[in-house]
C-alpha cells in the first residue's frame, strides 16, 4: 500500500480518526437457498457522510486506493465502501494494524479481522465455520438480529472480543481532526441576561458526544487538549465539552486552524470563529454585535442552507 502525499489524499491519522467516529466494519449474514449451508456472508469497510462531503470521501478513497462511493437516496448520504475481501485483507487490515484505532471500535476491528481470516481459509463454507462467524458477529456492533438468533439458537458471544481498549495517549492531532470531523459540534447560544446592557449574553460550546464505553477516550482527549470536561448523560452517552471562552479561543481554534476539518463541518467551524472574533473584540456587548451573532447562529448546523 502506497499513501500518496498530495492534495487528493489525507493524512492517514485523519482517516483513522474519521473511522473511529463513523460506522465502519460490517458483517451481514443473510439467507440464500442457493448456497449449500443456506446462508451468504457479506463483509465491508465503510464510511458514510452527508452528501456535501463527497469530496472528503473521494479523498478517503484516494488515500486507501481501493473501494467505491455510492449515493444512498434514502438518507441523502454518500457512502465509501470496500467489500472486496482481497482489498480488505491486503489494504484495509494492514492500514489499521499500522495506524491503530483509538475508540472501542478497535475491538470491533479485531473481531472483523478474525471473520476475514475464517473466510479466507474457506471456513465459512463449513457448518462449524459458519457458526463461529455467527458467534463472532454476536459481539460485533449491534450483535445479531432476531432472525439470526432464531436461525442459530446455539450461538454464543465469542470471548475473543477485547472488552476494553486501553489507551495511552491521543496518537496524533490529525487523528483529532478526523474524529472531530465525524463527531464534534459547534454551538452558539444567545440567551437572556438581566446583567447585560443589551439584555442578552452569548455562550459558546464545543462538544464531542460518544457512547459511555468510550468515556476514557474523551478523558484522554481532555487531558491532551488541557481543557474541557467529560459529562455523563442519563443512559449510555457522554460528552466532552469545552465552554470556557479562553480555552476555545486559545486551544480549540488554534488546533483546528493547524489541523483543519476537511468536510462540510469546516463551514460551521468558520462561523464559530466569526463569533469568537466578535466576542474577543467585545462587540457582543453591543446590540449590533448580538444581532450579528444571531444571524451567524441561525445559519449554522441544521440552519445552514441545504442541510
C-alpha positions in Angstrom: 0.0 0.0 0.0 1.4 3.4 -1.0 0.0 6.5 0.7 0.4 9.3 -1.8 1.3 12.7 -0.4 -0.9 15.1 -2.5 -3.9 17.3 -2.2 -6.2 14.5 -3.2 -5.2 12.3 -0.2 -5.4 12.6 3.6 -3.0 12.2 6.4 -3.6 8.5 7.5 -4.3 9.5 11.1 -7.1 11.7 9.8 -8.7 8.6 8.2 -8.3 6.7 11.4 -10.0 9.5 13.4 -12.8 9.6 10.9 -13.2 5.8 11.1 -13.2 5.9 14.9 -16.1 8.4 14.6 -18.2 6.7 11.9 -19.8 3.2 11.4 -17.1 1.1 9.8 -16.8 -2.7 9.9 -19.8 -4.6 8.7 -20.7 -8.3 8.5 -24.1 -9.3 7.1 -25.4 -12.9 7.2 -28.4 -13.5 5.0 -30.4 -16.5 4.0 -29.7 -17.8 0.5 -31.3 -21.1 -0.5 -28.9 -21.4 -3.4 -26.0 -21.9 -1.0 -25.1 -25.3 0.4 -25.4 -24.0 4.0 -28.4 -21.8 3.2 -26.6 -18.5 4.1 -24.3 -16.0 2.4 -21.9 -13.7 4.2 -21.2 -10.1 3.0 -18.3 -8.1 4.6 -17.4 -4.4 4.2 -15.5 -1.5 5.5 -17.5 1.7 5.0 -17.8 5.3 6.0 -21.0 7.3 5.4 -21.2 11.1 5.3 -23.6 13.8 4.3 -24.0 14.4 0.6 -22.0 17.6 1.0 -18.9 15.6 2.0 -18.5 13.7 -1.3 -15.1 15.4 -1.8 -13.9 14.2 1.6 -15.0 10.6 0.8 -13.1 10.8 -2.5 -10.0 11.8 -0.6 -10.5 8.8 1.7 -10.8 6.6 -1.4 -7.7 8.1 -3.0 -5.7 7.7 0.3 -6.6 4.0 0.6 -6.5 3.3 -3.1 -9.5 0.9 -3.0 -13.3 0.9 -2.7 -16.2 2.7 -4.3 -18.5 5.5 -3.4 -22.3 5.1 -3.6 -25.2 7.5 -3.1 -28.0 6.5 -0.7 -31.1 8.4 -1.6 -33.0 7.1 1.4 -31.0 9.2 3.8 -29.3 11.6 1.3 -25.8 10.5 2.1 -22.7 9.2 0.3 -21.0 6.0 1.4 -17.4 4.9 0.8 -17.4 1.2 0.8 -14.8 -1.6 0.4 -16.5 -5.0 0.1 -13.9 -7.0 -1.9 -12.3 -9.4 0.6 -8.9 -9.2 -1.1 -8.8 -5.5 -0.9 -9.9 -5.7 2.8 -7.2 -8.2 3.6 -4.4 -6.6 1.6 -5.2 -2.9 2.2 -7.7 -2.1 4.9 -6.5 -4.6 7.6 -2.8 -3.7 7.2 -3.7 0.0 7.3 -5.5 -0.3 10.6 -2.8 -2.5 12.0 -0.2 0.2 11.3 -2.4 3.1 12.4 -4.4 1.8 15.4 -8.0 2.8 16.0 -8.4 4.5 19.4 -12.0 4.0 20.3 -13.8 0.8 21.3 -14.2 0.3 17.5 -10.7 -1.2 17.7 -12.3 -4.2 19.4 -14.8 -4.4 16.5 -11.9 -4.3 14.1 -10.2 -7.2 15.9 -13.4 -9.3 15.6 -13.7 -8.3 11.9 -10.1 -9.5 11.3 -11.0 -12.9 12.7 -14.0 -13.2 10.5 -12.0 -12.3 7.4 -9.4 -14.9 8.4 -12.1 -17.6 8.6 -13.5 -16.6 5.2 -10.0 -16.6 3.5 -9.5 -20.1 4.7 -12.9 -21.1 3.4 -14.2 -21.8 6.9 -17.5 -20.1 6.2 -18.3 -22.9 3.8 -18.5 -25.4 6.7 -21.2 -25.6 9.4 -18.6 -25.1 12.2 -17.0 -22.2 10.4 -20.4 -20.5 9.8 -21.3 -21.0 13.4 -18.0 -19.5 14.5 -18.7 -16.4 12.4 -22.2 -16.1 13.8 -20.6 -16.2 17.3 -18.1 -13.5 16.4 -20.8 -11.3 14.8 -22.8 -11.6 18.1 -20.2 -9.4 19.7 -19.8 -7.0 16.7 -21.5 -3.7 16.6 -25.2 -4.3 17.3 -24.9 -8.0 17.5 -27.4 -10.5 16.0 -30.8 -9.7 14.6 -33.8 -11.7 15.9 -33.9 -13.6 12.7 -30.3 -14.7 13.0 -30.8 -15.7 16.7 -33.7 -17.9 15.6 -31.7 -19.4 12.8 -28.7 -20.0 15.1 -30.2 -20.7 18.5 -27.0 -22.2 19.8 -24.9 -19.1 19.2 -22.5 -17.9 21.9 -21.0 -14.4 22.1 -17.3 -15.0 21.3 -15.0 -14.3 24.2 -12.3 -13.2 21.7 -13.5 -9.7 21.6 -11.5 -7.2 23.7 -14.0 -5.8 26.2 -12.0 -2.6 26.8 -9.5 -0.8 24.6 -6.6 0.5 26.8 -5.5 4.0 25.8 -2.1 5.6 26.5 -2.2 8.9 24.6 -4.0 10.5 21.6 -1.7 9.5 18.8 -1.7 12.5 16.6 -3.5 15.8 16.2 -4.6 14.7 12.6 -6.5 11.9 14.4 -8.3 14.6 16.5 -9.2 16.5 13.3 -10.6 13.3 11.7 -12.5 12.4 14.8 -13.9 15.9 15.2 -15.0 15.8 11.6 -17.2 12.9 12.4 -18.3 13.7 16.0 -17.7 17.4 17.0 -20.4 20.1 17.2 -20.0 23.8 17.4 -22.9 25.6 19.3 -23.7 29.2 19.8 -26.3 30.2 22.4 -27.8 33.6 22.8 -29.8 33.9 26.0 -31.5 36.5 28.1 -29.3 38.1 30.7 -30.5 40.8 33.1 -26.9 41.7 33.9 -26.1 42.7 30.3 -26.8 46.2 28.8 -28.3 44.5 25.8 -30.3 42.1 27.9 -28.6 39.2 26.2 -25.4 37.1 26.7 -23.6 34.6 24.5 -22.3 31.1 25.3 -20.0 29.1 23.1 -19.9 25.3 23.3 -17.6 22.8 21.6 -18.9 19.3 22.2 -18.0 15.7 21.2 -20.6 13.0 22.1 -19.8 9.3 22.4 -21.2 6.1 23.9 -20.3 5.8 27.5 -18.0 2.9 26.7 -15.6 5.5 25.2 -15.6 7.8 28.2 -12.0 7.0 28.7 -11.2 8.2 25.2 -12.9 11.5 25.9 -10.9 11.8 29.2 -7.7 11.4 27.2 -8.9 14.0 24.8 -9.5 16.5 27.6 -6.0 15.7 29.0 -4.4 16.0 25.6 -6.0 19.4 25.0 -5.6 20.6 28.6 -9.2 21.9 28.7 -12.8 20.9 28.9 -14.6 18.2 30.9 -16.3 14.9 30.4 -20.0 14.8 31.4 -22.2 11.7 31.7 -25.8 11.8 30.4 -28.6 9.6 31.5 -28.5 6.4 29.5 -25.4 5.4 27.6 -23.9 8.6 26.3 -21.3 11.1 27.5 -19.9 14.3 26.2 -16.5 16.1 26.1 -17.5 19.7 26.5 -15.5 22.9 26.3 -17.3 26.2 27.3 -14.6 28.4 28.7 -14.1 31.2 26.1 -10.3 31.3 26.7 -10.0 27.6 26.1 -12.0 27.8 22.9 -10.0 30.8 21.7 -6.5 29.6 22.7 -6.8 25.8 22.3 -9.6 24.5 20.2 -9.4 27.1 17.4 -5.6 27.1 17.0 -5.7 23.3 16.9 -8.2 23.2 14.1 -6.5 26.0 12.2 -3.3 23.9 12.1 -5.1 20.5 11.6 -8.1 21.6 9.7 -11.5 20.0 9.3 -11.9 18.9 5.6 -15.6 18.3 5.2 -18.8 20.4 5.5 -18.2 20.8 9.2 -15.5 23.2 8.4 -18.2 25.7 7.5 -19.6 25.6 11.0 -16.2 26.0 12.4 -15.6 29.0 10.2 -18.8 30.6 11.5 -17.9 29.6 15.1 -14.6 31.5 14.7 -16.5 34.6 13.5 -18.5 34.6 16.8 -15.2 34.2 18.7 -13.8 37.2 16.9 -16.9 39.3 17.7 -16.6 38.3 21.4 -12.9 38.9 21.5 -13.5 42.4 20.3 -16.2 42.9 23.0 -18.7 43.6 20.2 -21.1 41.1 21.7 -21.7 43.6 24.4 -23.5 45.8 21.8 -26.9 45.4 20.2 -25.3 45.2 16.8 -22.9 42.5 17.9 -25.7 40.4 19.4 -27.7 40.8 16.2 -24.7 39.8 14.1 -24.2 36.7 16.3 -27.8 35.8 15.9 -27.6 35.8 12.1 -24.4 33.7 12.2 -26.1 31.2 14.7 -29.2 30.9 12.6 -27.2 29.8 9.6 -25.1 27.2 11.4 -25.6 23.5 11.7 -29.1 22.5 10.6 -29.9 26.1 9.8 -27.2 26.1 7.0 -28.7 26.3 3.5 -29.0 22.8 2.1 -28.9 20.9 5.4 
